[in-house]
Amino acid sequence: MSNTESLVQPQRIPPQIPIPPEIDRWNWGAFLLNWIWGIGNNTFIALLALIPLVGFVMMFVLGAKGSRWAWRNGRWDSVEHFKRVQRLWAIWGAVVWIASVVLCVGIFVGVFSILKHSEAYQLGVSRLQSSPIAQNLLGTPISAGYPSGSIRITGSSGTAALRFSASGPRASGMVFLQAIKKDGVWSLTRLTLKLDGKDELIDLVGGRSDST
C-alpha cells in the first residue's frame, strides 16, 4: 500500500470498554456531588450541572449514567476497586448533603429565634394580649405564634416589620406590627389584627377598622 493510500485509509476506532453488569447501577456519589464528582472521575460532562435549570436534570442523568462514564473514563485496577471508590464518593455525598440540611435548618431556626426574642416582637405581643379589642375578638388567653419579617438595627436606632399569628378561645387571625427604635427604646407605630375569614384590618393602637 502506498503512502498516499495509507493517509486516506480510515482509522479504526477501538471498541468501547465493556461495562461489568455489577457496576451498571445508580451512582449516588454522582447524583449527590454531580460536578465535583465529575472532576474527580474525569467525567467533565458533569460540569453541565453548574448551568441553572440544566443542573437539576443533570443530577439525575449523572445518577443513572455516572457509573458507566466513570468506568470508561477512569483507570481501575478491578471492579472491586471501582466499587470501593464510588462507595466513598456516595458516603461523602451523603455527608455533604446532611451537613447542608443541618446548616440550613440551623439558620432557619436561628432567625426565627432571634425574631421571637426581639424587643419589638415582645412589645407587640404584650400590647396584643393587653388590648381590650383583641381580648373581645379573640378571647383570653391570647397566644402568639412565631414571627416572620425583618428587623434592622443601627446603633441605638432601628426599625421592625413583623407578622405573626394570634389565637384565642373565640377566634384566630394574623397580627401585623411595625415599630421603631429611637435612643435605644422601641415603640409601636402600627399594630393591626386581621381575623381569619375577614377582610378588615383592626387597629389595636387607635381602635379603628380599615377594609382591605
BAFI-3210 file (N, C-alpha, C; in Angstrom, 3 decimals, decimal comma, padded with zeros to 6 digits):
// residues 212
n [1|2|3|4|5|6|7|8|9|10|11|12|13|14|15|16|17|18|19|20|21|22|23|24|25|26|27|28|29|30|31|32|33|34|35|36|37|38|39|40|41|42|43|44|45|46|47|48|49|50|51|52|53|54|55|56|57|58|59|60|61|62|63|64|65|66|67|68|69|70|71|72|73|74|75|76|77|78|79|80|81|82|83|84|85|86|87|88|89|90|91|92|93|94|95|96|97|98|99|100|101|102|103|104|105|106|107|108|109|110|111|112|113|114|115|116|117|118|119|120|121|122|123|124|125|126|127|128|129|130|131|132|133|134|135|136|137|138|139|140|141|142|143|144|145|146|147|148|149|150|151|152|153|154|155|156|157|158|159|160|161|162|163|164|165|166|167|168|169|170|171|172|173|174|175|176|177|178|179|180|181|182|183|184|185|186|187|188|189|190|191|192|193|194|195|196|197|198|199|200|201|202|203|204|205|206|207|208|209|210|211|212]
n.u [000,860|000,590|002,048|000,250|-002,206|-002,289|-002,684|-005,273|-006,711|-009,305|-009,213|-009,150|-011,527|-011,188|-012,940|-015,586|-015,043|-016,193|-019,022|-019,100|-021,703|-022,267|-021,632|-023,161|-025,239|-027,304|-025,630|-024,837|-022,941|-022,329|-024,836|-025,306|-023,040|-022,506|-021,040|-018,607|-017,992|-017,724|-015,358|-013,502|-013,692|-012,947|-015,014|-016,157|-018,445|-020,162|-019,944|-021,949|-023,853|-023,534|-024,930|-027,772|-031,042|-030,570|-028,796|-030,326|-031,655|-029,414|-028,369|-029,890|-029,339|-026,622|-026,742|-027,947|-026,291|-023,720|-021,984|-021,297|-019,945|-017,835|-016,455|-015,497|-013,947|-012,034|-009,146|-008,976|-008,166|-009,617|-012,963|-013,799|-012,160|-013,193|-015,843|-015,335|-014,206|-016,308|-018,194|-017,109|-017,343|-020,135|-020,628|-019,356|-020,879|-023,382|-022,701|-022,075|-024,560|-026,258|-024,983|-025,404|-028,197|-028,598|-027,255|-028,818|-031,292|-030,502|-029,852|-032,371|-033,938|-032,473|-032,856|-035,638|-035,682|-034,234|-035,952|-038,200|-037,364|-036,880|-037,045|-038,958|-040,884|-041,690|-042,766|-044,932|-046,493|-047,098|-048,653|-050,730|-051,898|-052,816|-054,675|-057,960|-059,636|-058,566|-058,834|-061,614|-062,302|-060,738|-060,808|-059,692|-057,130|-054,716|-052,679|-049,554|-047,990|-044,950|-042,867|-042,420|-040,518|-038,695|-035,964|-034,136|-031,282|-029,355|-026,937|-028,299|-030,716|-033,454|-035,606|-038,594|-040,523|-042,947|-044,850|-047,250|-049,041|-052,074|-054,120|-057,117|-059,686|-062,036|-061,509|-059,141|-056,276|-054,198|-051,465|-050,098|-047,212|-045,450|-042,584|-040,415|-037,106|-035,708|-033,176|-032,484|-034,866|-037,766|-040,782|-044,197|-045,493|-047,439|-050,001|-051,908|-054,783|-055,938|-058,649|-059,210|-060,875|-062,011|-061,971|-061,241|-058,878|-057,971|-057,216|-055,174|-053,978|-055,035|-057,688|-059,251|-061,009|-060,171|-061,012|-059,637]
n.v [-001,201|002,221|005,328|007,414|006,105|005,096|007,354|008,183|006,089|005,003|005,494|002,964|002,675|002,066|-000,496|000,169|000,185|-002,587|-002,663|-003,844|-005,841|-005,740|-003,191|-001,477|000,472|002,660|005,655|007,048|008,861|010,402|011,526|013,048|014,721|015,616|017,843|018,052|015,404|014,681|015,986|014,652|012,114|012,208|012,835|015,062|016,030|016,346|018,907|020,349|020,463|022,792|024,704|026,751|025,373|023,369|022,001|020,722|018,681|017,365|016,189|013,863|012,553|012,050|010,401|008,146|007,417|007,770|005,752|004,220|006,119|006,831|004,405|004,039|006,312|006,362|004,887|001,792|-000,721|-002,991|-004,380|-004,355|-002,392|-000,142|-000,122|000,288|002,865|004,397|003,975|005,413|007,992|008,183|008,086|010,440|012,244|011,937|012,840|015,541|016,526|016,029|017,632|020,111|020,329|020,332|022,701|024,615|024,286|025,020|027,744|028,701|028,150|029,665|032,311|032,638|032,346|034,577|036,620|036,031|036,497|039,142|042,613|044,171|042,327|041,180|043,432|043,923|041,581|041,832|044,186|043,297|041,224|042,661|044,299|045,530|045,333|043,202|041,167|041,013|040,156|037,848|036,419|035,235|033,186|034,879|033,597|033,835|033,295|032,163|034,778|036,414|038,266|041,323|042,884|045,755|047,182|049,911|050,949|052,822|053,038|051,833|049,712|047,774|045,269|043,088|040,008|037,860|034,981|034,892|033,654|032,715|031,613|032,276|033,115|033,329|034,823|037,068|039,076|042,248|044,110|047,116|048,869|051,247|052,059|054,291|056,139|053,874|052,814|050,939|051,506|051,122|051,670|050,720|048,353|045,904|043,781|041,014|039,110|035,633|034,742|037,194|040,461|042,960|045,148|045,531|048,135|048,005|049,875|052,466|051,775|051,698|050,493|049,166|048,517|046,118]
n.w [000,000|-000,866|000,377|000,074|-000,010|002,527|004,015|003,461|004,343|006,436|009,977|012,430|014,940|018,337|020,152|022,525|026,047|027,782|030,014|033,203|034,484|037,247|038,122|036,750|037,685|039,736|040,637|043,518|044,452|042,164|041,748|044,105|044,410|041,907|039,794|041,174|041,693|039,009|038,148|039,740|038,677|036,057|034,333|032,606|031,529|033,533|034,429|033,342|035,230|036,575|035,254|035,471|035,965|033,933|035,489|037,482|036,085|035,196|037,474|037,849|035,475|035,786|038,008|036,887|034,698|035,540|036,600|034,345|032,758|034,461|034,703|032,099|031,737|033,701|035,408|036,501|038,828|039,262|039,306|041,946|043,015|041,680|042,680|045,382|045,428|044,349|046,299|048,407|047,368|047,404|050,156|051,059|049,627|050,854|053,415|052,915|051,985|054,201|056,117|054,913|055,014|057,795|058,427|057,044|058,337|060,892|060,489|059,730|062,042|063,834|062,896|063,286|066,044|066,881|065,999|067,534|070,128|070,085|071,076|069,822|068,912|071,370|072,597|070,874|071,259|073,965|073,929|072,294|073,852|076,012|074,928|074,941|072,734|071,209|073,097|073,301|070,730|070,183|072,533|075,771|077,243|075,098|072,609|070,900|067,737|065,990|064,773|061,554|059,168|059,256|060,969|061,543|062,839|063,841|065,713|068,278|067,083|065,061|063,009|062,648|061,041|061,311|061,272|062,713|063,890|065,819|068,407|070,154|072,495|071,098|068,441|065,695|064,087|062,124|063,007|062,353|062,573|063,138|064,099|065,714|066,739|068,913|070,331|071,754|072,652|071,993|070,173|069,219|065,995|064,431|064,833|063,897|063,493|061,721|061,354|060,829|057,884|057,578|056,016|056,934|058,564|061,845|063,923|066,578|068,073|067,656|067,567|065,316|062,346|059,276|055,917|053,703]
ca.u [000,000|001,389|001,899|-000,974|-003,348|-002,328|-003,177|-006,719|-007,346|-009,983|-008,623|-010,027|-011,888|-011,178|-014,252|-015,818|-014,761|-017,448|-019,450|-019,460|-023,097|-022,386|-021,439|-024,096|-026,353|-027,405|-024,425|-025,236|-021,913|-022,528|-026,098|-025,236|-021,942|-022,510|-019,862|-017,409|-017,737|-017,299|-013,938|-012,729|-013,796|-012,637|-016,273|-016,325|-019,799|-020,851|-019,886|-023,239|-024,658|-023,365|-025,839|-029,100|-032,110|-029,960|-028,144|-031,266|-031,832|-028,129|-028,198|-030,493|-028,590|-025,386|-027,074|-028,276|-025,217|-022,412|-021,117|-020,788|-018,965|-016,650|-015,730|-014,815|-013,026|-011,021|-008,220|-009,368|-007,442|-010,585|-014,333|-013,867|-011,548|-014,177|-016,967|-014,860|-014,041|-017,626|-018,858|-016,592|-017,989|-021,514|-020,598|-019,056|-022,039|-024,393|-022,221|-022,216|-025,982|-026,778|-024,429|-026,072|-029,558|-028,481|-026,878|-029,979|-032,277|-029,956|-030,020|-033,808|-034,366|-031,794|-033,517|-036,923|-035,414|-033,852|-037,154|-039,124|-036,841|-036,601|-037,838|-040,099|-041,904|-042,192|-043,621|-046,171|-047,286|-047,606|-049,738|-051,841|-052,551|-053,455|-055,644|-059,362|-060,230|-058,110|-059,432|-063,024|-062,437|-060,086|-060,987|-058,468|-055,853|-054,294|-051,345|-048,946|-047,135|-043,603|-042,906|-041,609|-040,357|-037,326|-035,585|-032,875|-030,808|-028,106|-026,655|-029,451|-031,903|-033,813|-036,980|-039,048|-041,771|-043,165|-046,195|-047,327|-050,400|-052,602|-055,330|-057,751|-060,830|-063,124|-061,109|-057,704|-056,003|-052,822|-051,107|-049,076|-046,548|-044,358|-042,047|-039,165|-036,253|-035,099|-032,414|-032,451|-036,192|-038,702|-042,180|-045,019|-046,125|-048,601|-050,318|-053,230|-055,225|-056,838|-059,241|-059,364|-062,169|-062,447|-061,127|-060,870|-057,741|-058,396|-056,116|-055,141|-053,380|-056,009|-059,039|-060,025|-061,192|-059,999|-061,282|-058,532]
ca.v [000,000|003,427|006,283|008,192|005,275|004,940|008,601|008,296|004,914|005,359|004,973|002,028|003,166|000,939|-000,753|000,727|-000,704|-003,172|-002,278|-005,011|-005,723|-005,463|-001,772|-000,707|000,774|004,064|006,145|008,088|009,898|011,286|012,243|013,998|015,682|015,966|018,362|017,728|014,001|014,627|016,335|013,579|010,879|012,512|012,857|016,511|016,394|016,669|020,355|020,905|020,630|024,165|025,576|026,791|024,553|022,170|021,303|019,843|017,493|016,678|015,370|012,550|011,913|011,536|009,262|006,988|007,031|008,089|004,579|003,857|007,113|006,752|003,176|004,224|007,448|006,213|003,764|000,973|-001,986|-004,082|-003,972|-004,072|-001,081|000,840|-000,090|000,863|004,308|005,004|003,924|006,551|009,184|008,189|008,428|011,864|012,973|011,927|013,707|016,938|016,874|016,075|018,828|021,276|020,396|020,747|024,110|025,411|024,234|025,826|029,155|028,962|028,191|030,796|033,559|032,701|032,535|035,980|037,447|035,750|037,083|040,565|043,539|044,630|041,274|041,081|044,600|043,714|040,540|042,409|045,114|042,480|040,491|043,597|045,116|045,148|044,980|041,852|040,257|040,848|039,433|036,548|035,757|035,106|033,864|035,031|033,060|034,380|032,364|032,615|035,920|036,482|039,660|041,837|043,865|046,428|047,987|050,638|051,623|052,962|053,225|050,644|049,549|046,383|044,976|041,672|039,453|036,600|034,519|035,070|032,853|032,662|030,689|032,688|033,283|033,419|035,751|037,448|040,394|042,962|045,018|047,990|049,546|051,973|052,164|055,613|056,294|052,605|052,432|050,546|051,932|050,631|052,643|050,061|047,025|045,604|042,384|040,551|037,850|034,628|034,801|038,587|041,291|044,212|045,243|046,192|048,863|047,764|051,048|053,559|051,256|051,853|049,311|049,540|047,434|045,943]
ca.w [000,000|-000,965|001,470|-000,144|000,347|003,986|004,598|003,283|004,915|007,680|011,196|013,126|016,271|019,277|020,735|023,844|027,161|028,257|031,356|034,019|034,944|038,678|038,422|035,926|038,575|040,155|041,298|044,472|044,504|041,017|041,948|045,213|044,275|040,478|039,093|041,947|041,356|037,618|038,058|040,373|037,901|034,652|033,583|032,626|031,133|034,780|034,633|032,922|036,440|037,039|034,498|036,103|035,410|033,362|036,579|038,181|035,247|035,096|038,674|037,615|034,385|036,375|038,853|036,060|033,770|036,098|036,747|033,019|032,330|035,319|034,358|030,826|031,766|034,743|035,393|037,640|038,970|039,217|039,610|043,380|043,199|041,215|043,615|046,642|045,243|044,170|047,604|049,170|046,825|047,894|051,589|051,182|049,129|051,912|054,499|052,486|051,937|055,564|056,746|054,321|055,563|059,197|058,425|056,629|059,432|061,980|060,145|059,756|063,443|064,466|062,504|063,972|067,460|067,065|065,862|068,635|071,358|069,875|071,886|069,029|068,954|072,736|072,811|070,126|071,922|075,214|073,592|071,784|074,936|076,937|074,195|075,141|071,438|070,890|074,070|072,953|069,466|070,222|073,810|076,563|076,969|073,704|072,325|069,687|067,019|065,625|063,853|060,341|058,763|059,315|061,986|061,199|063,965|063,639|066,972|069,175|066,258|064,307|062,545|062,613|060,346|061,616|061,263|063,447|064,131|067,168|068,569|071,457|072,523|070,208|067,030|065,416|062,996|061,853|063,532|061,591|063,514|062,711|065,273|065,531|067,911|068,976|071,577|072,451|073,137|070,945|070,283|068,119|065,105|063,854|065,334|063,362|063,579|060,667|061,766|059,775|057,222|057,491|055,160|057,575|059,465|063,070|064,517|068,018|068,733|067,617|067,700|064,070|061,487|057,870|054,970|052,755]
c.u [000,882|001,142|000,619|-002,189|-003,461|-002,873|-004,693|-007,453|-008,023|-009,301|-009,624|-010,257|-011,912|-012,551|-014,370|-015,522|-016,076|-017,742|-019,810|-020,874|-023,208|-022,159|-022,403|-025,372|-026,307|-026,166|-024,798|-024,204|-022,070|-023,793|-025,963|-024,175|-021,749|-021,186|-018,562|-017,000|-017,192|-015,828|-013,077|-012,728|-013,575|-013,880|-016,742|-017,667|-020,622|-020,821|-021,151|-024,155|-024,541|-024,301|-027,207|-030,135|-031,565|-029,333|-029,060|-031,488|-030,549|-027,855|-028,715|-029,804|-027,302|-025,649|-027,305|-027,095|-023,817|-021,472|-020,509|-019,675|-017,689|-015,815|-014,916|-013,750|-011,901|-010,099|-008,452|-008,604|-008,372|-011,970|-014,464|-013,257|-012,529|-015,302|-016,561|-014,747|-015,407|-018,429|-018,394|-017,196|-019,423|-021,568|-020,343|-020,203|-023,133|-023,992|-022,423|-023,676|-026,580|-026,281|-025,108|-027,478|-029,532|-028,146|-028,061|-031,043|-031,805|-030,116|-031,482|-034,301|-033,742|-032,458|-034,841|-036,733|-035,041|-035,077|-038,078|-038,666|-036,505|-037,517|-039,081|-041,228|-042,519|-043,112|-044,957|-047,072|-047,892|-048,786|-050,964|-052,612|-053,255|-054,523|-057,072|-060,034|-059,853|-058,726|-060,891|-063,200|-061,891|-060,445|-059,669|-058,347|-055,533|-052,875|-050,856|-048,005|-045,765|-043,690|-042,083|-041,543|-038,912|-037,175|-034,236|-032,500|-029,466|-027,840|-027,868|-030,750|-032,213|-035,260|-037,309|-040,364|-041,998|-044,630|-046,172|-048,790|-050,787|-053,900|-055,811|-058,923|-061,911|-062,733|-059,588|-057,497|-054,519|-052,585|-049,966|-048,517|-045,490|-043,891|-040,759|-038,407|-035,545|-034,459|-032,476|-033,787|-037,101|-040,093|-042,932|-045,574|-047,355|-048,761|-051,753|-053,503|-056,188|-057,356|-059,358|-060,776|-062,727|-061,475|-060,610|-059,642|-058,159|-057,181|-056,152|-054,498|-054,392|-057,456|-059,878|-060,074|-061,099|-060,246|-060,142|-059,064]
c.v [001,232|004,323|007,088|007,405|005,119|006,188|008,699|007,098|005,307|004,714|004,065|002,528|001,987|000,740|-000,154|-000,315|-001,276|-002,780|-003,544|-004,837|-005,321|-003,995|-000,891|-000,446|002,255|004,464|007,318|009,197|010,899|012,125|013,344|015,073|016,163|016,523|018,089|016,281|013,889|014,950|015,218|012,292|011,094|012,494|014,311|016,973|016,773|018,168|021,049|021,123|022,037|025,135|025,569|026,016|023,247|021,327|020,346|018,555|016,669|015,814|013,948|011,800|011,305|010,342|008,006|006,497|007,234|006,906|004,168|004,813|007,013|005,526|003,354|005,319|007,300|005,031|002,968|-000,339|-003,176|-003,515|-003,600|-002,719|000,021|000,992|000,560|002,384|005,000|004,977|005,087|007,858|009,297|008,588|009,912|012,726|013,052|012,850|015,170|017,367|016,967|017,322|020,090|021,454|020,878|022,232|024,999|025,444|025,092|027,320|029,559|029,107|029,383|032,126|033,712|032,933|033,981|036,884|037,265|036,396|038,564|041,428|044,001|043,605|041,166|042,245|044,433|042,685|041,078|043,339|044,353|041,836|041,400|044,462|044,640|044,710|043,543|040,832|039,976|039,985|038,001|035,739|035,677|033,684|033,911|034,480|033,585|033,360|032,942|033,753|035,680|037,936|040,085|042,849|044,442|047,360|048,615|051,445|051,627|053,162|051,934|050,664|048,069|046,305|043,472|041,292|038,127|036,256|034,760|034,283|032,899|031,700|031,016|032,707|033,277|034,362|036,007|038,876|040,968|044,068|045,843|048,762|050,261|052,004|053,507|055,786|055,025|052,107|052,109|051,099|051,469|051,797|052,046|048,682|046,724|044,109|042,093|039,178|036,898|034,684|036,193|039,381|042,541|044,066|046,075|046,815|048,677|048,898|052,179|053,100|051,395|050,540|049,759|048,336|047,354|045,718]
c.w [000,000|000,227|001,347|000,300|001,859|004,658|004,524|003,872|006,235|008,876|011,915|014,552|017,229|019,883|022,122|024,909|027,678|029,708|032,131|034,578|036,408|039,045|037,624|036,731|038,971|040,952|042,210|044,589|043,378|041,184|042,997|045,018|042,840|039,946|039,854|041,677|039,938|037,442|038,626|039,592|036,407|033,766|033,524|032,073|032,362|035,073|034,142|034,117|037,006|036,340|035,175|035,297|034,826|034,472|037,308|037,410|035,223|036,311|038,443|036,480|034,924|037,278|038,049|035,227|034,329|036,203|035,412|032,593|033,155|034,997|033,078|030,883|032,781|034,520|036,670|037,652|038,809|039,462|041,080|043,702|042,808|042,226|044,941|046,541|045,120|045,476|048,481|048,681|047,340|049,363|051,780|050,661|050,169|053,057|054,149|052,499|053,334|056,287|056,212|054,880|057,002|059,287|058,077|057,721|060,599|061,724|060,250|061,198|064,149|064,154|063,240|065,472|067,759|066,993|067,062|069,937|071,205|070,737|071,133|069,073|070,338|073,071|072,113|070,778|073,209|074,960|073,090|072,926|075,935|076,263|074,460|073,840|071,079|071,836|073,734|071,702|069,550|071,467|074,549|077,112|075,477|073,559|070,986|069,066|066,727|064,615|062,588|059,925|058,878|060,438|061,577|062,339|063,603|064,897|067,887|068,416|065,504|063,868|062,527|061,868|060,469|061,436|062,009|063,691|065,581|067,274|070,012|071,408|071,494|068,729|066,919|064,249|062,854|062,328|062,691|062,473|062,807|063,945|064,909|066,860|067,870|070,345|072,433|072,937|071,952|071,231|069,042|067,311|064,433|064,477|064,914|063,419|062,440|061,067|060,581|059,210|057,081|056,621|055,853|058,465|060,671|063,745|066,028|068,800|068,804|067,723|066,447|063,290|060,051|056,996|053,988|051,359]
res [m|s|n|t|e|s|l|v|q|p|q|r|i|p|p|q|i|p|i|p|p|e|i|d|r|w|n|w|g|a|f|l|l|n|w|i|w|g|i|g|n|n|t|f|i|a|l|l|a|l|i|p|l|v|g|f|v|m|m|f|v|l|g|a|k|g|s|r|w|a|w|r|n|g|r|w|d|s|v|e|h|f|k|r|v|q|r|l|w|a|i|w|g|a|v|v|w|i|a|s|v|v|l|c|v|g|i|f|v|g|v|f|s|i|l|k|h|s|e|a|y|q|l|g|v|s|r|l|q|s|s|p|i|a|q|n|l|l|g|t|p|i|s|a|g|y|p|s|g|s|i|r|i|t|g|s|s|g|t|a|a|l|r|f|s|a|s|g|p|r|a|s|g|m|v|f|l|q|a|i|k|k|d|g|v|w|s|l|t|r|l|t|l|k|l|d|g|k|d|e|l|i|d|l|v|g|g|r|s|d|s|t]
***
